Amino acid sequence: MLDRLCLDLEGLGPDLHEIYAYWRRPADAGRLPTRRDFDPVIEIPRQLHRLALIDVVRDPFDLRYRLVGTLLVEIGGKDLTGRSLFDETYSPDQAATLEDYRTTVETGVPIARTDLKAHNSKVARGNRMVLPLFEPATDSVNMLLIAVEIVESAPKSRR
């Protein structure tokens, strides 16, 4: 069961490698990662700005931003904390983003995407990881840990 938590990190930068290793620690100890396993404020504070926590709501299915790091707010131009991803996401391709998140919720398998475009004209390309957090009693995904990085900033316009 824990082998499904492996992720190909090719194309991801060192910050996302660090976050993945942090997320993977419980699996390396033989357990599925849960929200209780993490205290990023204490353990990886320099990565907080690139993280988001998303609550999984069931019946009816919904995804809600619980916590949004400042990098996502900067990239997206707004703070979506408390909002449903079905209303709005930070990605210009909302359907693909929701599909990745839904897939991770349903399968428990993490997903990494490279070369993503952003809403914000300051960012040309970025990478994203979608990491599941499990409810211990049911082994079902009850939260998603999202991590992003800017790979290439957009060229500055000359005035």
C-alpha positions as CSV (number, residue, x, y, z in Angstrom):
1,M,0.0,0.0,0.0
2,L,2.8,2.4,0.8
3,D,4.5,1.9,-2.6
4,R,1.7,4.0,-4.1
5,L,3.3,7.0,-2.4
6,C,6.3,7.1,-4.6
7,L,6.7,10.1,-6.9
8,D,9.0,10.8,-9.8
9,L,10.7,14.0,-8.8
10,E,12.4,14.6,-12.2
11,G,12.1,18.2,-13.3
12,L,11.3,19.4,-9.8
13,G,13.6,21.8,-7.9
14,P,15.3,21.3,-4.5
15,D,12.4,23.0,-2.6
16,L,9.9,20.5,-3.8
17,H,12.3,17.7,-3.2
18,E,12.6,18.9,0.4
19,I,8.8,19.1,0.8
20,Y,8.3,15.6,-0.7
21,A,10.9,14.1,1.7
22,Y,9.2,15.8,4.6
23,W,5.8,14.5,3.5
24,R,7.2,11.0,2.9
25,R,8.7,10.5,6.4
26,P,5.6,8.6,7.8
27,A,5.6,6.3,4.8
28,D,9.3,5.6,5.4
29,A,8.3,4.6,8.9
30,G,5.5,2.3,7.6
31,R,2.5,4.6,7.9
32,L,0.3,6.6,5.6
33,P,0.9,10.4,6.0
34,T,-1.7,12.2,8.1
35,R,-2.3,15.8,9.0
36,R,-1.1,15.1,12.5
37,D,2.3,14.0,11.2
38,F,3.1,17.6,10.1
39,D,4.0,20.8,11.7
40,P,5.5,22.8,8.8
41,V,5.6,26.0,10.9
42,I,8.2,24.3,13.2
43,E,9.8,21.8,10.8
44,I,10.1,23.5,7.4
45,P,9.2,27.2,8.0
46,R,11.1,28.4,5.0
47,Q,8.7,26.4,2.7
48,L,5.4,27.7,4.2
49,H,5.0,30.4,1.5
50,R,4.8,27.7,-1.2
51,L,2.3,25.4,0.6
52,A,-1.5,25.1,0.6
53,L,-3.7,22.7,2.5
54,I,-7.0,21.7,1.0
55,D,-9.9,20.0,2.9
56,V,-11.7,17.2,1.1
57,V,-15.4,17.3,1.7
58,R,-17.6,14.3,0.9
59,D,-21.2,14.0,0.0
60,P,-21.4,16.3,-1.9
61,F,-17.7,16.2,-3.0
62,D,-15.9,19.5,-2.6
63,L,-12.4,20.8,-2.2
64,R,-11.8,23.8,0.0
65,Y,-8.7,25.9,0.6
66,R,-7.9,25.7,4.3
67,L,-4.5,27.4,4.2
68,V,-2.9,29.3,1.3
69,G,0.8,30.3,1.3
70,T,1.9,33.7,0.2
71,L,3.6,32.5,-2.9
72,L,0.3,31.1,-4.2
73,V,-1.5,34.4,-3.3
74,E,1.2,36.3,-5.2
75,I,1.0,34.0,-8.2
76,G,-2.8,34.0,-8.2
77,G,-3.3,37.6,-7.3
78,K,-5.8,36.8,-4.4
79,D,-6.2,34.8,-1.3
80,L,-8.7,31.9,-1.8
81,T,-8.6,30.7,1.8
82,G,-12.0,29.2,2.7
83,R,-13.1,29.1,-0.9
84,S,-14.1,26.0,-3.0
85,L,-11.8,25.0,-5.8
86,F,-14.9,24.5,-7.8
87,D,-15.4,28.3,-7.7
88,E,-11.9,29.3,-8.4
89,T,-8.3,27.9,-8.5
90,Y,-4.9,29.5,-8.9
91,S,-4.4,27.7,-12.2
92,P,-5.5,29.0,-15.6
93,D,-6.5,25.4,-16.4
94,Q,-9.0,24.8,-13.6
95,A,-10.4,21.6,-15.2
96,A,-6.9,20.0,-15.3
97,T,-6.1,21.1,-11.7
98,L,-9.4,19.7,-10.4
99,E,-8.8,16.4,-12.2
100,D,-5.3,16.1,-10.6
101,Y,-6.8,16.8,-7.2
102,R,-9.7,14.5,-7.6
103,T,-7.4,11.7,-8.9
104,T,-5.2,12.1,-5.8
105,V,-8.3,12.0,-3.5
106,E,-9.7,8.9,-5.2
107,T,-6.4,6.9,-5.5
108,G,-4.2,8.3,-2.7
109,V,-1.4,8.6,-5.3
110,P,0.7,11.9,-5.3
111,I,1.0,13.8,-8.6
112,A,3.7,16.2,-9.8
113,R,3.3,18.5,-12.7
114,T,6.0,20.5,-14.4
115,D,6.0,23.4,-16.8
116,L,2.7,24.9,-15.6
117,K,1.5,28.3,-16.7
118,A,0.2,30.8,-14.1
119,H,-2.5,33.5,-14.0
120,N,0.1,36.1,-12.9
121,S,2.1,37.8,-15.6
122,K,5.1,37.7,-13.3
123,V,5.4,33.9,-13.6
124,A,6.2,32.2,-16.9
125,R,6.4,28.6,-15.6
126,G,6.1,26.7,-12.4
127,N,5.8,23.2,-10.9
128,R,3.3,21.7,-8.5
129,M,3.0,18.6,-6.3
130,V,-0.3,17.3,-5.0
131,L,0.3,15.1,-1.9
132,P,-2.4,13.2,-0.1
133,L,-3.0,13.2,3.7
134,F,-5.0,10.3,5.0
135,E,-7.6,9.8,7.7
136,P,-6.1,7.1,9.9
137,A,-9.4,5.3,10.7
138,T,-10.3,4.8,7.1
139,D,-7.1,5.2,5.1
140,S,-9.0,7.6,2.8
141,V,-7.7,11.0,1.7
142,N,-9.1,13.8,3.8
143,M,-6.7,16.6,2.9
144,L,-4.3,17.5,0.1
145,L,-0.9,19.2,0.7
146,I,-0.1,21.3,-2.3
147,A,3.4,22.6,-3.0
148,V,4.4,25.0,-5.8
149,E,7.6,26.5,-7.1
150,I,8.4,29.2,-9.7
151,V,10.7,27.8,-12.4
152,E,10.9,30.8,-14.6
153,S,9.8,34.4,-14.0
154,A,8.2,36.2,-16.9
155,P,10.5,38.8,-18.6
156,K,10.0,42.3,-17.3
157,S,8.4,44.6,-19.7
158,R,10.3,47.7,-20.7
159,R,8.5,51.0,-20.4
